Amino acid sequence: MTKDEFKQLKVGDRVTHPAFIGFLTIAHIEESYDYTTSPPMRWTDAITTDTGNRLKIGDERDVYLLRKL
């Protein structure tokens, strides 16, 4: 997944990652804002799944391996 795709994830989206067995559901997101646009644009900065795993946009290797279902 690219960083732009990661920024568009929402609560309830289902994803998969090779390090985890099965499918994960996003239970919580942390948002950031881009203040260079008017009005400021919100985007996903980090996700927490239903299994408690957390992934930040800065974790480039893991973001690349993440797949949305």
HELIX and SHEET records of a PDB file:
HELIX    1   1 LYS A    3  LYS A    7  1                                   5    
HELIX    2   2 GLU A   60  LEU A   65  1                                   6    
SHEET    1   A 5 ARG A  54  LYS A  56  0                                        
SHEET    2   A 5 MET A  41  THR A  49 -1                                        
SHEET    3   A 5 LEU A  24  ASP A  34 -1                                        
SHEET    4   A 5 ARG A  14  THR A  16 -1                                        
SHEET    5   A 5 ARG A  67  LYS A  68 -1                                        
END                                                                             
